[in-house]
Amino acid sequence: MAIDWQNLDLLNPTDEHKMLRESVRSFVNAEVEPQALESDRAEKFNLPLFRKLGDLGLLGITVPEVYAGSGLDATAAVIAHEEISASDPGFALAYLAHSMLFANNLAVNGSEEQKARILPGVCAGTHVGAMAMSEPNFGTDVLGMETTASLEGDYYVLNGQKMWITNGCVDDAGTPADYVLVYAKTGEKNGRNQISTFIVEKGTSGFSVGQKIRDKTGMRASNTAELVFNNCRIPKAGPKAGLIGAEGDSVHHMMRNLEVERVALAAMSLGIARRSLEAMVKYSKERISFGKPLHNFGQIQRHIAESYAEYRACSTYVYDTARRMHLYSDRGNRVDSDGVKLVTTTAAKNIADRAIQVLGGYGYVGEYVVERLWRDSKLLEIGGGTLEAHQKNITRDLTRD
């Protein structure tokens, strides 16, 4: 393409960001792209490849260096998610669940002891993290969750089920993630459920994987699982204390972490959109129809031009929102973190759809990538907050006195 994607100042505001993009892109081209199609077909999470992200400093990209992270900002997280998703969105989703939903969450909300004990292994890739919020009967309605944690002596006893958990298991044998942040009810206050966050470790009695979710439309290169907690005992205090913060703090934890999650999901959408656009342009130059390259025809020009304009508009919004994010403060921006996900996820799906249309029959088969990108894109309109939830949140925030 005529655009030098590497040298747009908004997308690479510093030399450090530019070098990060170059490093991630080189890794993606050499390591991620060759396995993407087969991992999708096999519905297999590539754990050995995932661990290599630790060597690049990506698994703790926003975690402070004192805990073995890279100490980078939200823009860096956006760069990593866009570049990986341009090749393998399923693999990128597993990365997001680990680096944003678990590592960033714990780094922001955990105690010094919890962070020092857990984060170095998570950042290195020797341990895999996940976050468990959704349940079989509750998704967006977080406060309605049924999982409970009751204090009994020196332990919180956790009971319930979680559903649709990315990285809930790491293989076909049902081996759970090494660490899972679990949200559970710990009582009521003023008629509202109080939600608390617990660290549950692999091997804890009463913690198991119920089932690996198979036959998903897309994101097949990431594992999705049901998690079961049956009288799972979590220490209240001591070296393995599991409660993060105080009882009832989790709504605050969720709101802080959902913002960076949604911006990262929007970045994944950028990766899908950019790769689909590149595929459209390349094919339209190579394919001859009625004696002319395909890009000479108005119908094709519309698909390419609208896709380019939408991608650039979405990029501007996502990177500007990331630039203004403060990961370790209470200064939030829910309107725009919802906004970038609302607009960019649907744009990515539409651009991937246009790419299939431009490629015709070739676009409809897995070998040409855009079919997989199209399938993967749909989850981004659902996971991390549905489109309808973003519409509600944005309207409520804009109309609040």
PEJO-V30407 format. One record per pair of residues at least 4 apart in sequence whose C-alpha atoms are under 6 Angstrom apart, sorted by the first residue. I is the first residue (numbers start at 1). GAP is how many residues later the second one is. D is the distance in whole Angstrom. If there is no record, write none. Layout:
I,GAP,D / I,GAP,D
This chain:
9,4,5 / 12,5,5 / 12,6,5 / 21,4,6 / 25,58,6 / 27,4,6 / 28,4,5 / 28,5,6 / 29,4,5 / 33,54,6 / 36,52,6 / 39,4,6 / 39,5,5 / 39,182,5 / 40,180,5 / 40,181,5 / 43,177,5 / 43,178,5 / 44,177,5 / 45,176,5 / 45,177,5 / 45,178,6 / 51,74,5 / 53,5,5 / 53,6,6 / 54,4,6 / 54,5,5 / 54,69,6 / 54,70,5 / 54,71,5 / 57,13,6 / 59,40,5 / 59,64,5 / 60,9,5 / 60,39,6 / 60,63,4 / 61,8,6 / 61,9,5 / 61,11,6 / 62,9,5 / 62,10,5 / 62,11,6 / 63,6,4 / 63,8,5 / 63,44,6 / 64,5,5 / 64,7,4 / 65,4,4 / 65,5,5 / 65,6,5 / 67,49,6 / 67,52,6 / 67,53,6 / 68,52,5 / 69,54,6 / 74,248,5 / 75,247,5 / 75,248,6 / 78,186,5 / 78,189,5 / 81,4,6 / 81,186,6 / 81,187,5 / 82,185,5 / 82,186,5 / 82,188,6 / 82,189,4 / 83,188,6 / 84,8,6 / 85,4,4 / 85,7,5 / 85,183,5 / 85,186,5 / 86,185,4 / 86,186,5 / 86,189,5 / 90,129,4 / 90,130,6 / 90,131,5 / 90,132,5 / 91,130,5 / 91,131,6 / 94,128,5 / 95,4,6 / 96,4,5 / 97,4,5 / 97,33,6 / 98,4,5 / 98,31,5 / 98,32,6 / 99,4,5 / 100,4,5 / 101,4,6 / 101,30,6 / 102,27,6 / 102,28,5 / 102,29,6 / 105,152,6 / 106,4,5 / 110,4,6 / 110,134,5 / 115,4,5 / 119,4,6 / 121,5,5 / 121,6,5 / 122,5,5 / 127,51,6 / 128,49,5 / 128,50,5 / 129,48,6 / 129,50,5 / 129,51,6 / 130,37,6 / 130,50,5 / 131,49,5 / 131,50,5 / 132,33,6 / 132,49,6 / 132,50,5 / 133,50,6 / 134,4,6 / 134,5,5 / 134,28,6 / 134,29,6 / 135,27,4 / 135,28,5 / 136,27,5 / 138,7,6 / 147,12,6 / 147,13,4 / 147,37,5 / 148,10,6 / 148,11,5 / 148,36,5 / 148,37,5 / 149,7,6 / 149,8,5 / 149,9,4 / 149,35,6 / 149,37,5 / 150,6,5 / 150,7,5 / 151,4,6 / 151,5,4 / 152,4,6 / 154,82,5 / 155,78,6 / 155,79,5 / 155,80,5 / 155,81,5 / 156,77,6 / 156,78,5 / 157,74,5 / 157,75,5 / 157,76,5 / 158,73,5 / 158,74,5 / 159,70,5 / 159,71,5 / 159,72,5 / 160,69,5 / 161,66,6 / 161,67,5 / 162,64,6 / 162,65,5 / 163,63,4 / 164,60,6 / 164,61,6 / 165,59,5 / 165,60,5 / 166,57,6 / 166,58,5 / 167,56,5 / 168,8,6 / 168,9,6 / 168,56,6 / 168,57,5 / 169,5,5 / 169,6,5 / 169,7,4 / 169,8,5 / 170,5,6 / 171,4,6 / 178,23,6 / 178,24,5 / 179,21,6 / 179,22,5 / 180,19,6 / 180,20,5 / 181,17,6 / 181,18,5 / 182,15,6 / 182,16,5 / 183,13,6 / 183,14,5 / 184,11,5 / 184,12,6 / 185,9,6 / 185,10,5 / 186,8,6 / 186,9,6 / 187,6,6 / 187,7,5 / 188,4,5 / 188,5,4 / 188,6,5 / 194,54,5 / 195,53,5 / 195,55,5 / 196,51,5 / 196,52,5 / 196,53,6 / 196,54,5 / 197,46,6 / 197,47,5 / 197,53,6 / 198,44,5 / 198,45,5 / 198,46,6 / 199,43,5 / 205,27,6 / 206,23,6 / 206,24,5 / 206,25,6 / 206,26,4 / 207,21,6 / 207,22,5 / 207,25,6 / 208,20,5 / 209,17,6 / 209,18,5 / 209,19,6 / 210,16,5 / 210,17,5 / 210,18,6 / 211,14,6 / 211,15,5 / 212,12,6 / 212,13,4 / 213,11,5 / 213,12,5 / 218,157,5 / 218,158,4 / 219,157,5 / 234,8,6 / 235,6,5 / 235,7,6 / 236,5,5 / 237,4,4 / 250,4,6 / 254,4,6 / 258,4,6 / 259,78,5 / 262,75,6 / 262,79,6 / 263,74,6 / 266,75,5 / 266,78,6 / 269,76,5 / 269,79,5 / 270,4,6 / 272,76,6 / 273,75,5 / 273,78,6 / 276,76,5 / 276,79,6 / 276,94,6 / 280,75,5 / 283,4,6 / 284,10,5 / 284,11,5 / 285,8,6 / 287,6,6 / 287,7,6 / 288,4,5 / 288,5,4 / 288,6,6 / 289,5,6 / 295,5,6 / 295,6,6 / 301,4,6 / 302,4,6 / 303,51,6 / 307,44,6 / 314,30,6 / 315,4,6 / 316,4,6 / 318,22,6 / 334,4,6 / 335,4,6 / 335,59,5 / 336,4,6 / 338,52,5 / 340,4,6 / 341,4,6 / 342,45,6 / 345,35,6 / 345,36,6 / 349,25,6 / 349,28,5 / 352,22,5 / 356,4,6 / 356,7,4 / 359,4,5 / 363,5,6 / 363,8,6 / 364,7,6 / 366,5,6 / 373,4,6 / 379,4,6 / 381,5,6 / 381,6,6 / 382,4,4 / 385,4,6 / 390,4,6 / 396,4,6
